[in-house]
Amino acid sequence: MERLLRSPAAGRFQGTRHIGDVVSAGETVAYVDGRAVTAQITGVLRGLLQDGLTVTAGMKVGDIDPRCKREHCYTISDKARAIGGGVLEALLSLGVCP
């Protein structure tokens, strides 16, 4: 849960850092209507919402990878690969894909 960045309030999102940046625990990585979104752990910023989006309080706005390997920002996670594989299998079993 520490790796997730959540909105402190409802409002417009504005990032101050970029995907791939190394951030430290306690560092501000974004703002929502002037309220800071801070990193809970040190790591690489792996995901972050697009600037200008309207968010709700508690909404996930980004995540931090504590392994600190920038190249992980540009690869598919094991979890995403497993979900994609499950969807493909379901489509194939339904005959949706040739």
N, C-alpha and C positions, 0 to 999 in steps of 0.2 A: 504493500500500500504506500510505502514511503516514496516509491519511484513515480507515482502518479502525481500530476499537477492538476489541482482542482480550482475552479473559480471561487473566489471569496465572496462574490456577490453577483447579482444579475446586472448585465450591462454590455457595453461594447468592449471586445477584446483587442488588446494592442501588445504585441510581443516586443521585447527589447533585446532578445538574443535570437540565434538562428539554429536550425537543426544542424548537428555536428559540433556545436560549441561545447567546450568543457565548462561545466558550472559547478560551483561549490555550494555546500549546504548553507542555507541562509541567504543566498544570493537571489535578487529579484530577476525573474526571467520574462515577466510580462505584467501588464496592468489590466484591470477590468474597471472601467469608470473611475480611474484614479487610485484604486486599491491594488496593492502589490500581490502578485502571485510569486511565492518564493520556493526555491528548491529545498526539499527536506534532506536530500542526500547529495553527495558529490558524484558526478558522473558526466556522461555525454548526453546532451539533449537529443533524444531520438525522435520525438514527435512534438509538434506544436501546431495549434490552430492557425489559420490564416488571419491576418490583421483585418479588423473591421467587422468580424462576425459578432452577432448578438448571442450571449451565453446566459445560462441560468446559474443561480447559486449552487455550488457543489458539482457542477458539470466538469467532466474531464476535459482539460484544455491542452494536455501534453504529457510526456513521460520522459524519465531519465533512466539511462542504462548505466548501472554502477560498474560495469566491466571496463568502462573508459576506452572503448575501441571504436574510433570514429567510423571505421568501415562497416560496422554493424548497422549504421544508419541507412545504408544503401543495399541491404540484403533483406530477404524475406525471413521472418522469424519461423521457428519450428511450429509454433502454434498456428500461424497463418497458413503455412504449407499444409498442415494436417486438416484444417478447415476446408481449404481449397480442394484437397484430394477427396474429402468426403462429399463435397458438392458435385465434383466430377463423377464420382462413383454413382451417386444418386441419379444424376442426369442420364448416365449411360444405362443404368438399370431400367429407367423409364422409357428408354428409346428416344429421348429428346435429341441426343447427339448422334450423328451418323457414325 
